[in-house]
Amino acid sequence: MGIPLLSFIIFTPVAGAAVLMLLRGDDAARWTALSFTVLDLALCIAMLVGFDTTTHAMQFTEMRSWVPALGINYALGIDGISALFVFLTALLGSICVLASWVAIDRKVKEFMICLLSMQALMLGVFCALDLFLFYVFWEAMLIPMYLIIGVWGGEGRVYAAIKFFLYTLAGSLLFLIGVIVLYFYGGRSFDILALTEQDLPFRIQSWLFFAFLIAFAVKVPMVPVHTWLPDAHVQAPTAGSIILAGVLLKMGAYGFLRFSLPMLPEASMHYSTLMLALSVLAIVYGGLLALAQDDLKKLVAYSSISHMGIVTLGIFALNLRGLEGGILQMFNHGVTTGALFLFVGLIYERTHTRSIADYGGLMKVAPVYTTFLALFTLSSMALPGTNSFVGELLVLSGGFAANLVAGSAAVLGALLGAAYLLGMYGKVALGPASVGVQLKIRDLNAREMAAILPLAVFVLWVGFYPKPFLNIIDASVKHLLTQVQSKESGP
């Protein structure tokens, strides 16, 4: 219809940030930020309603010349792989505003400006069809995230923010070198779709694969470049943790899907065993670290490393079930782990402690809180009937088909997940009442329920009826798999 829908989706948060600059008063800043994020979510819902699930082609495309001398364009478009993450980013944006309503009580306007700016840049990453434009969005989003952690984080916020920035910047610089190499060897073009059609020599593919691997592995994060994540999560405010877990970690996996697999198919197949090994390492190591935690937020943070290992296992299984499971699990992880960080934030606001030992008996004083916490805990465990079960089942099916050892190790990771999650829930909700709990902690209020309910709906919707979500990604995944498997493995 000629409507630049994706531009509206990307720049609606920018417009909200601009309006915020003109306002005074914390309440006005909160309501304005919420209004623009809800509007952005409505646009994303309209995008999904109009999305054609029968084709792998890019949809809602936009193209404007930006730097003609270098062939750089303002090019946007989405396919089944990116559509779910555009929607997820907008959904979590609204939830982050609600989660920050009381938790952020200083420099509220500035915080909301950072939050909206961050949302716009993340949306740009998932919509960009020009490699240079993608890199601009990819790099620029470090700034608001750095500020969210460094200004509104905990006592160790400066250290955590600097560590986050240095790790991700180092990965981004390698990505930039890869982009430049790809530009010269790919016909001097930044067009992502055109670059996927290039037949690069295996030597160049291998070099680019490892350059991209380091850049994307930091974002995922994969072991051993994961150490920034626990610090960032622990020190970040609740909204920052939700963004990190729900969206930022997905960008590394999205990079594998958008660049490594279609542009470097021979290298991706050749090094798939290495990637499966790294994925298994993340699954088991992350699970063991989570099992050892007494800090509630660190437990959820380390569980993210394990769960994202399942995602990369599915991606590099390089079969239909693994890829579809990995992509669906990226969405599921954003919903479930984002919700768990929200719950950690809500209880921290009431008790000002994250130590699991300080909790106990919450079921008696906060039954609604503990009921929803049980739902998201079971989802993180991938219990049948929840969203994560569908994703993990597909990943494990694809993983066993690709490599028996990798599939078996992933099952071990699932067992570890059940151990630390059930242990955590038992101590927090069902254990002996602690002194803090005896002070009658209040249960969830209407605002907090408004943030939780959409996530709970997706846990059950995907768990009981995943077909609409699989339909969105199916055509694009099949096309991606064709691109990879049409090349022979090896030099």
VMD Tcl script that draws the C-alpha trace (Angstrom):
set ca {
  {0.00 0.00 0.00}
  {3.04 2.24 -0.09}
  {2.98 2.84 3.66}
  {6.51 2.75 5.16}
  {5.35 0.56 8.04}
  {8.80 -0.53 9.16}
  {10.03 3.05 9.29}
  {7.02 3.93 11.43}
  {7.83 0.98 13.72}
  {11.48 2.02 14.07}
  {10.93 5.75 14.47}
  {7.86 5.77 16.71}
  {10.09 5.28 19.79}
  {12.39 8.02 18.44}
  {9.39 10.35 18.23}
  {8.52 9.40 21.79}
  {12.05 10.23 22.94}
  {11.83 13.61 21.18}
  {8.53 14.41 22.91}
  {10.03 13.41 26.25}
  {12.78 15.99 25.82}
  {10.12 18.71 25.85}
  {8.28 17.47 28.94}
  {8.69 18.08 32.65}
  {7.55 15.84 35.45}
  {8.18 12.17 36.13}
  {4.58 11.04 35.71}
  {4.31 12.77 32.33}
  {7.52 11.00 31.23}
  {6.19 7.60 32.31}
  {2.82 7.96 30.59}
  {4.35 9.37 27.42}
  {6.87 6.52 27.18}
  {4.12 3.96 27.78}
  {1.88 5.57 25.14}
  {4.57 5.46 22.45}
  {5.64 1.90 23.25}
  {2.02 0.71 23.14}
  {1.56 2.51 19.82}
  {4.69 0.81 18.51}
  {3.36 -2.55 19.67}
  {0.09 -1.88 17.84}
  {2.04 -1.19 14.64}
  {3.92 -4.47 15.08}
  {0.65 -6.34 15.54}
  {-0.60 -4.76 12.30}
  {2.62 -5.91 10.65}
  {2.06 -9.50 11.78}
  {-1.57 -9.42 10.66}
  {-0.49 -8.36 7.19}
  {2.46 -10.76 7.04}
  {2.33 -13.35 4.25}
  {3.42 -16.69 5.71}
  {3.52 -18.45 2.33}
  {6.66 -16.77 1.02}
  {10.27 -16.45 2.10}
  {10.64 -13.10 0.32}
  {11.28 -9.91 2.26}
  {8.09 -8.02 3.02}
  {7.18 -4.39 3.80}
  {10.41 -3.44 1.99}
  {11.66 0.15 1.78}
  {14.60 1.46 -0.22}
  {16.12 4.93 -0.28}
  {19.57 5.90 -1.47}
  {21.69 7.06 1.45}
  {25.37 7.27 0.37}
  {25.31 6.64 -3.40}
  {29.09 6.86 -3.81}
  {29.53 3.73 -1.67}
  {26.30 2.02 -2.61}
  {24.84 2.45 0.88}
  {21.06 2.49 1.08}
  {18.39 2.95 3.69}
  {16.91 -0.48 3.04}
  {14.40 -2.19 5.30}
  {12.44 -5.42 5.11}
  {11.45 -8.43 7.20}
  {10.98 -12.13 6.59}
  {9.74 -14.92 8.82}
  {13.02 -15.03 10.73}
  {12.95 -11.37 11.75}
  {9.19 -10.78 12.08}
  {8.85 -12.50 15.46}
  {11.75 -10.53 16.93}
  {10.41 -7.19 15.76}
  {7.18 -8.01 17.60}
  {9.04 -9.32 20.67}
  {11.13 -6.13 20.90}
  {8.04 -3.93 20.88}
  {6.23 -6.15 23.39}
  {9.12 -6.10 25.85}
  {9.50 -2.35 25.36}
  {6.04 -1.74 26.83}
  {6.71 -4.19 29.65}
  {10.01 -2.45 30.46}
  {8.20 0.87 30.92}
  {5.69 -0.74 33.28}
  {8.50 -2.52 35.15}
  {10.31 0.82 35.65}
  {7.27 2.74 36.87}
  {8.32 2.67 40.52}
  {11.78 1.10 40.31}
  {13.23 4.14 38.52}
  {12.70 7.17 40.74}
  {15.51 9.49 39.62}
  {16.16 11.02 36.23}
  {13.00 9.32 35.03}
  {12.76 11.32 31.81}
  {16.34 10.57 30.85}
  {15.83 6.86 31.60}
  {12.75 6.69 29.39}
  {14.61 8.48 26.59}
  {17.37 5.85 26.78}
  {14.79 3.06 26.84}
  {12.95 4.36 23.77}
  {16.20 5.01 21.90}
  {17.34 1.48 22.68}
  {14.08 0.06 21.38}
  {14.34 1.97 18.10}
  {17.90 0.78 17.48}
  {17.07 -2.85 18.26}
  {14.13 -2.72 15.88}
  {16.46 -1.31 13.23}
  {18.80 -4.29 13.62}
  {16.01 -6.74 12.82}
  {14.68 -4.69 9.89}
  {17.89 -3.59 8.11}
  {18.60 -5.01 4.66}
  {21.72 -2.94 4.09}
  {24.86 -4.21 5.82}
  {26.17 -0.73 6.62}
  {22.79 0.33 8.02}
  {22.70 -2.87 10.06}
  {26.11 -2.07 11.52}
  {25.01 1.46 12.44}
  {22.04 0.11 14.39}
  {24.12 -2.73 15.85}
  {26.82 -0.41 17.16}
  {24.67 2.53 18.24}
  {22.53 0.44 20.58}
  {25.56 -0.02 22.86}
  {25.28 3.60 23.96}
  {21.80 3.62 25.57}
  {22.43 0.17 27.07}
  {25.70 1.41 28.56}
  {23.85 4.37 30.09}
  {21.00 2.23 31.43}
  {23.47 0.02 33.29}
  {25.98 2.72 34.21}
  {23.56 5.38 35.47}
  {20.59 3.45 36.87}
  {22.28 0.19 37.87}
  {23.40 -1.16 41.25}
  {26.48 -0.41 43.33}
  {28.89 -2.00 40.85}
  {27.17 -0.43 37.84}
  {30.19 1.45 36.46}
  {32.39 -1.66 36.36}
  {29.59 -3.73 34.81}
  {28.79 -1.06 32.20}
  {32.42 -0.67 31.15}
  {32.90 -4.44 30.96}
  {29.74 -4.79 28.86}
  {30.82 -1.99 26.55}
  {34.39 -3.26 26.07}
  {33.34 -6.85 25.35}
  {30.66 -5.90 22.87}
  {32.77 -3.17 21.27}
  {35.61 -5.63 20.69}
  {33.20 -8.00 18.99}
  {31.72 -5.16 16.95}
  {35.13 -4.08 15.67}
  {35.78 -7.59 14.36}
  {32.35 -7.50 12.78}
  {33.22 -4.18 11.11}
  {36.40 -5.69 9.64}
  {34.30 -8.57 8.36}
  {31.81 -6.15 6.83}
  {34.60 -4.34 4.97}
  {36.09 -7.63 3.69}
  {32.64 -8.80 2.63}
  {32.05 -5.51 0.81}
  {35.19 -5.86 -1.34}
  {34.84 -9.59 -2.01}
  {31.08 -9.41 -2.49}
  {30.97 -7.11 -5.49}
  {31.35 -3.82 -3.58}
  {27.81 -4.02 -2.28}
  {26.23 -3.64 1.15}
  {22.97 -5.22 -0.04}
  {22.39 -8.13 2.35}
  {20.21 -10.06 -0.09}
  {22.73 -9.60 -2.93}
  {25.57 -10.72 -0.67}
  {23.78 -13.98 0.10}
  {23.94 -14.78 -3.62}
  {27.72 -14.40 -3.81}
  {29.88 -17.51 -4.09}
  {32.90 -16.61 -1.97}
  {36.07 -18.75 -1.88}
  {36.21 -21.13 1.07}
  {39.33 -19.38 2.41}
  {37.47 -16.06 2.60}
  {34.39 -17.74 4.02}
  {36.46 -19.32 6.79}
  {38.09 -16.03 7.73}
  {34.74 -14.24 7.78}
  {33.10 -17.07 9.69}
  {35.50 -16.72 12.61}
  {35.37 -12.91 12.54}
  {31.58 -13.06 12.69}
  {31.71 -15.90 15.22}
  {33.58 -13.80 17.79}
  {31.29 -10.81 17.24}
  {28.10 -12.84 17.53}
  {29.41 -15.12 20.30}
  {29.93 -12.10 22.57}
  {26.33 -11.05 22.05}
  {24.80 -14.53 22.56}
  {26.95 -14.96 24.80}
  {28.86 -18.19 24.22}
  {31.50 -19.64 26.53}
  {34.22 -18.38 27.05}
  {33.22 -14.80 26.10}
  {30.24 -14.84 28.47}
  {31.72 -13.25 31.59}
  {30.25 -9.79 30.96}
  {26.68 -11.12 31.16}
  {26.30 -11.95 34.89}
  {27.83 -8.61 35.90}
  {25.60 -6.71 33.48}
  {22.45 -8.53 34.60}
  {23.13 -8.20 38.30}
  {23.90 -4.48 38.13}
  {21.31 -3.48 35.52}
  {17.90 -2.20 36.60}
  {15.01 -4.58 35.95}
  {14.21 -3.07 32.56}
  {17.85 -3.38 31.53}
  {17.91 -7.07 32.45}
  {14.69 -7.68 30.50}
  {16.16 -6.01 27.42}
  {19.43 -7.90 27.74}
  {17.77 -11.29 28.13}
  {14.79 -10.69 25.90}
  {16.34 -8.97 22.89}
  {20.06 -8.23 23.06}
  {21.14 -11.86 23.42}
  {19.01 -12.75 20.39}
  {21.03 -10.46 18.15}
  {24.06 -12.75 18.21}
  {21.96 -15.74 17.17}
  {20.18 -13.55 14.61}
  {23.60 -12.66 13.17}
  {24.32 -16.35 12.60}
  {20.97 -16.72 10.82}
  {21.22 -13.57 8.72}
  {24.93 -13.60 7.85}
  {26.92 -16.71 8.72}
  {24.57 -19.35 7.31}
  {23.37 -17.73 4.05}
  {26.55 -15.80 3.17}
  {29.10 -18.35 4.35}
  {27.33 -21.68 3.73}
  {30.39 -23.84 3.10}
  {32.20 -22.54 6.17}
  {29.04 -22.92 8.27}
  {28.72 -26.56 7.29}
  {32.44 -27.21 7.66}
  {32.61 -25.75 11.18}
  {29.19 -26.95 12.34}
  {30.74 -29.61 14.60}
  {32.79 -26.93 16.35}
  {29.65 -24.85 16.85}
  {27.76 -27.84 18.23}
  {30.61 -28.44 20.69}
  {30.57 -24.79 21.82}
  {26.80 -24.97 22.18}
  {27.00 -28.07 24.35}
  {29.70 -26.40 26.47}
  {27.40 -23.43 27.04}
  {24.42 -25.66 27.89}
  {26.25 -27.75 30.49}
  {28.59 -25.07 31.88}
  {25.81 -22.49 32.17}
  {23.60 -25.03 33.91}
  {26.31 -25.96 36.43}
  {27.01 -22.30 37.20}
  {23.30 -21.61 37.69}
  {23.06 -24.60 40.01}
  {25.74 -23.07 42.26}
  {24.13 -19.63 42.64}
  {22.54 -18.17 45.76}
  {21.83 -14.81 44.09}
  {18.45 -15.02 42.35}
  {19.43 -12.70 39.53}
  {22.72 -14.49 38.87}
  {20.86 -17.79 38.69}
  {18.59 -16.48 35.95}
  {21.56 -14.86 34.19}
  {23.57 -18.08 34.05}
  {20.48 -19.99 32.98}
  {20.38 -17.68 29.94}
  {23.81 -18.90 28.89}
  {22.55 -22.48 29.02}
  {19.32 -21.70 27.18}
  {21.07 -19.73 24.45}
  {23.36 -22.75 24.01}
  {20.23 -24.69 23.11}
  {19.41 -22.00 20.52}
  {22.82 -22.21 18.83}
  {22.65 -26.01 18.96}
  {19.43 -25.86 16.97}
  {20.85 -23.36 14.48}
  {23.99 -25.36 13.72}
  {22.22 -28.69 13.59}
  {21.54 -27.38 10.07}
  {18.30 -29.25 9.61}
  {14.70 -28.07 9.48}
  {13.65 -29.17 12.96}
  {16.76 -27.75 14.59}
  {16.55 -24.39 12.84}
  {12.83 -23.92 13.46}
  {13.28 -24.99 17.07}
  {16.24 -22.65 17.55}
  {14.35 -19.65 16.17}
  {11.20 -20.45 18.13}
  {13.32 -20.94 21.24}
  {14.84 -17.49 20.74}
  {11.33 -16.05 20.96}
  {10.43 -18.32 23.88}
  {13.56 -17.37 25.80}
  {12.77 -13.70 25.38}
  {9.31 -14.25 26.84}
  {10.23 -16.61 29.67}
  {13.56 -15.22 30.84}
  {12.32 -11.66 30.42}
  {9.47 -12.61 32.74}
  {11.82 -14.22 35.28}
  {13.95 -11.06 35.43}
  {10.74 -9.07 35.88}
  {9.82 -11.29 38.84}
  {13.28 -10.87 40.35}
  {12.89 -7.11 40.04}
  {9.42 -7.12 41.61}
  {10.53 -9.06 44.68}
  {13.72 -6.99 44.97}
  {11.63 -3.80 45.11}
  {9.84 -5.27 48.13}
  {12.75 -6.85 50.02}
  {15.92 -5.15 48.67}
  {17.74 -8.47 48.63}
  {18.40 -11.00 45.87}
  {19.73 -13.78 48.09}
  {17.61 -16.91 47.75}
  {18.36 -17.69 51.40}
  {16.51 -14.52 52.44}
  {13.27 -15.68 50.87}
  {10.90 -18.44 51.85}
  {7.20 -19.02 52.30}
  {6.18 -16.50 49.64}
  {3.24 -18.71 48.69}
  {1.52 -17.76 51.96}
  {1.80 -13.99 51.60}
  {1.96 -13.51 47.81}
  {-0.03 -16.36 46.21}
  {-0.60 -14.57 42.89}
  {3.10 -13.75 42.56}
  {4.18 -17.32 43.30}
  {1.53 -18.80 40.99}
  {2.80 -16.84 38.00}
  {6.39 -17.47 39.07}
  {5.59 -21.20 38.97}
  {4.28 -20.84 35.41}
  {7.45 -19.15 34.15}
  {9.68 -21.51 36.12}
  {7.97 -24.50 34.50}
  {8.31 -22.80 31.13}
  {12.05 -22.32 31.67}
  {12.22 -26.04 32.50}
  {10.43 -26.78 29.19}
  {7.52 -28.61 30.80}
  {4.96 -29.94 28.27}
  {2.20 -27.39 27.76}
  {4.58 -24.43 27.92}
  {6.25 -22.55 25.10}
  {9.80 -23.75 25.77}
  {8.78 -27.39 25.50}
  {7.92 -26.97 21.82}
  {11.17 -25.17 21.02}
  {13.40 -27.54 22.98}
  {11.67 -30.61 21.54}
  {12.40 -29.41 18.01}
  {15.99 -28.49 18.91}
  {16.66 -31.84 20.57}
  {15.11 -33.66 17.63}
  {17.33 -31.74 15.22}
  {20.34 -32.06 17.52}
  {20.09 -35.84 17.76}
  {19.71 -36.03 13.97}
  {22.86 -33.94 13.50}
  {25.07 -35.37 16.24}
  {24.16 -38.02 18.81}
  {26.68 -36.77 21.37}
  {25.49 -33.17 21.11}
  {21.87 -34.21 21.49}
  {22.67 -36.33 24.55}
  {24.60 -33.49 26.18}
  {21.68 -31.12 25.58}
  {19.45 -33.52 27.52}
  {21.92 -33.28 30.42}
  {21.55 -29.51 30.27}
  {17.77 -29.88 30.51}
  {18.18 -32.02 33.63}
  {20.43 -29.40 35.20}
  {17.78 -26.80 34.39}
  {15.16 -28.76 36.25}
  {17.51 -29.08 39.24}
  {18.34 -25.39 39.71}
  {14.89 -24.09 38.80}
  {12.97 -26.45 41.06}
  {15.48 -25.83 43.84}
  {15.06 -22.08 43.47}
  {11.26 -22.22 43.43}
  {11.12 -24.59 46.37}
  {13.23 -22.29 48.53}
  {11.54 -19.05 47.46}
  {7.89 -20.11 47.44}
  {7.56 -23.24 49.51}
  {10.39 -23.10 52.05}
  {10.14 -22.00 55.68}
  {8.98 -18.40 56.06}
  {11.87 -15.98 56.48}
  {11.90 -12.88 58.65}
  {11.38 -10.67 55.61}
  {8.36 -12.66 54.47}
  {6.81 -12.47 57.91}
  {6.62 -8.69 57.38}
  {3.71 -9.38 55.01}
  {5.10 -8.61 51.57}
  {2.29 -7.28 49.38}
  {1.16 -9.27 46.36}
  {1.08 -8.10 42.74}
  {-0.84 -4.93 41.90}
  {-2.75 -4.05 38.71}
  {0.23 -2.41 36.97}
  {2.45 -5.40 37.64}
  {-0.26 -7.76 36.42}
  {-0.52 -5.74 33.22}
  {3.18 -6.37 32.61}
  {2.98 -10.09 33.44}
  {-0.20 -11.22 31.72}
  {0.93 -10.77 28.07}
  {4.00 -12.90 28.76}
  {1.90 -15.56 30.49}
  {-0.43 -15.64 27.48}
  {2.47 -16.39 25.12}
  {3.81 -19.11 27.41}
  {0.52 -20.98 27.12}
  {-0.33 -19.99 23.54}
  {2.93 -21.28 22.08}
  {2.81 -24.25 24.44}
  {-0.62 -25.45 23.38}
  {-0.92 -24.04 19.84}
  {2.49 -23.26 18.27}
  {1.25 -23.54 14.67}
  {0.81 -19.77 14.01}
  {4.36 -19.07 15.20}
  {5.88 -21.95 13.22}
  {3.92 -20.84 10.14}
  {5.57 -17.41 10.32}
  {9.10 -18.82 10.23}
  {8.57 -21.96 8.12}
  {9.00 -20.60 4.57}
  {12.03 -18.48 5.49}
  {13.72 -21.35 7.36}
  {13.22 -23.73 4.44}
  {14.73 -21.16 2.08}
  {17.68 -20.59 4.42}
  {18.27 -24.32 4.67}
  {18.21 -24.60 0.89}
  {20.82 -21.85 0.64}
  {23.12 -23.69 3.05}
  {22.67 -27.22 1.79}
  {23.01 -26.30 -1.86}
  {26.74 -25.85 -1.20}
  {29.08 -28.73 -0.68}
  {30.76 -28.86 2.70}
  {34.45 -28.24 2.94}
  {37.16 -26.49 0.91}
}
mol new
graphics top color blue
foreach p $ca { graphics top sphere $p radius 0.5 }
foreach p [lrange $ca 0 end-1] q [lrange $ca 1 end] { graphics top cylinder $p $q radius 0.2 }
display resetview
